[in-house]
């Protein structure tokens, strides 16, 4: 599956970069849409990290005088491939994290203003690559081999976000390029938490100190950001997601942390996960981009597939 889409320039003076993974589809095993048959990919689909990979069942062709209409049924997880989390995806129950009048919207309730905002770019991929090089370019769930804990230099640090403070404004999206996309493809082990992309939840991302700083910055500036996007499973770091005492070695996994999800979603921050091609934004000028999150308007879901596009003036 060729995921790398070309950047294109339109005749209307805009330059676009597609930041979306194609969602692979497989024939349904025994006509069960919940069971994709990985031995029967559709077109050039290949296995990637994720629960609820796409499965499709074709319906009989609909006949017309000059040909046939093709159609079918498909199923995939709400949080598979490139997607946006609805505000109701994580419901904070700890009073210590709760705020008054939390945002609990479904994906279909997002407005255009929610889904479009100025783009602030943060790139930590060189540091992530250097950490992976310690193990021949391959991630290890063992933090003593490749270390992506919150205190590691190979994750999003407070210094990274402070450097772009001047560009953080009302309604903006902050996009984090961690370089983690390279681990997304390929079938994983039986315990999917140990797919290289999940890596036992030892992966880079936004740390709790960055979340706290952004909340304080919003209050200082009197703004509310639209959200955060990244090329990893959760936008936040694996350690932040896992939390103290969490474990991926039990079923179901114990996810004790979700600091960003717990604090950010109820504030109205949208989380755009599993983005692609973020390295193509490195050459673009800071402060001139716009992020467009084309989220599907599906009623009552906790997350929705999204076509994510960065737009810049064509003179860039």
Secondary structure, 3 states (H helix, E strand, C coil): CCCCCCCEECCCCEEEEECECCCCEEEEECCEEEEEEEEEECCCCCCECCCCCEEEEECCCEEECCEEECCEEEECCCCCCCEEECCCCCCCCCCCCCCCCCCCCCHHHCCHHHHEEEEEEEECHHHHHHHHHCCCCCCCCCCCCCCCCCCCCCCECHHHHHCCHHHCCCCCEEEEECCHHHHCECCCCCCHHHCCCCHHHCCCCECHHHHHHHHHHHHHHCCCCCEEEECCCCCECHHHHHCCCCECCCCCCECCCCHHHHHHHHHCCEEEECECCHHHHCCCCCCCEEEEEEECCCCCCCEEEEEEEEEEECCC
